[in-house]
Amino acid sequence: MTTNDTRRPDVKKLDPYAFFALLGKRVIHPGGRRSTDQIMELGKFSPGQRVLDVGCGVATTAIGLAQRFDVSVTAVDISPLMLARAERNVRRAGVSDRVTVSHGDIVDLPFADGAFDCVIAEAVTMFVDRERAARELVRVTRPGGWVLATEFLWRRPPSPAAREAFLGQVCPGMLFDTQEDWERIYGGAGLSELEYRSGPFEMMTVRGFLADEGVVGATRFMARGLSRASYVRKLAWTVPRVARAVPYLGYLVVAGRRPHEAVPTALAPAAQPATI
């Protein structure tokens, strides 16, 4: 059984994002609803705009954008499990006329240059080639349009145990940096007028969980998490390891405009800082 089977995935093989989605979590990115609200504030959305939500997860942000701003959202993700839940949530929210869900890879987006007024990526680029992903986000944004992203960062240098628990065990292969390095990546991709918001990582704290899911949603999540032995084992393994990193982790919201002049197709040669 592989994670491509959206009905009965192998829980052991699921990354934390997919596992939390399986348990019914609706907000699955480092800044929670706070960072999504900041994206909506910085994005300058208006009715009728074409918006791309890359790595849409279960479509919580896409649905919120359609309902709040009356924009047309194309929501893409690479995970079949996420896409299945996104499609279900879009139908239940009654926004199928404004939100389209489809498969898409952030490093090779199936859209023409300048196809969207605004492009959003919440906690996606850190899983892939970050420079290439940032350039793709800019490429499919129209000149004068906005790119908005949420990223993990270390708010302060992590202890070796915290770094190993989070990047070595919970999310192996994930890459993220300081705010200065994210500024280099997005600036190098061709964005101008860059703005930033940051804050602590609270998604897996009690306060953050309740703020994101509400009492009813949090209760349902825990009930489902306790409904199968495989879920209990996965939670018992994941939560303590994430907790070790929580004091050091934070999120960064990046907002930048694609200038009207040509965007560079490659980063200028420069010394690349070591990844934390």
C-alpha positions, 0 to 999 in steps of 0.5 A: 500500500502506498500513500497514493491510495487516498482511501487506506494510506500507509500511515507509517509512510505519511509525512506530518502534513498528510497525516494531519490532513487524514485526521481532519486538520484544516490548517496545515502550515507553520503560521496557521490562520494568523499567517493566512490572514497576513497573506490576505492582508498583503495580497491586495485581492479584488473580485474577479482576480485569477489566483493560484494556490500552490500546495493547496493542501485541503483547500482551506485558504483557497476556499477562504479567498473565494468566499472573502474576495470573490476571486477565481482560485486554481488550487493545485497540490502534488499529493493525491490524498490532499487533492481528494480532501480539497475537492471534498471541502470545495464541494461542501463549501459550495464554491466549486464555481470559483475554486478548481482543484487539480494536480500541480508541481511547484517546480514545474507548474503547468501554466503559461507565463503570467497566467495569474494575478496573484500566486500563493504558496504556503509552506511548499518551497522548503520541500523542493529546490527552493530557487527553482520553485521561487522562479516558477511562482514568479513566472506564472504571475503577471507583471505587476502581480503578487507572489505570497508565500509562507515559510518555516524559519529558525527564530533562534539557533536550534539545539542539536536535539531539536534540529535532529528531531525536526529535520532529521526525523519528522521532516527529513529532506525539508530545507529552510533558513533564516529570514535573510536567506529567504529574502535572498531566494525570493529577491533573486527570483525577481520579486520587488517591493518585498514585505515580510511578517513573522511569528512563532510556530504554534500549529502544534501547541494547544493555543495554536491548535485551538486558534486554527481549528476551534474547539469542535475541530480540535475535538474531532481531530483528537477523536479521530486520532484515537480511533485507530492504533496506527493513528495513536502510534503515529501521534505518539511518535510525531508530537514529542519530536515536534515539541522539541523544535517548537521553541526554536521554530517560527514562520515567515510570510513573504510578499513581493511584486513581479516587476513589469520588466523582464524577470531573470531566468536564473539566479546570478552566480553567488556563494550559497550559504550553508543550509541549517 
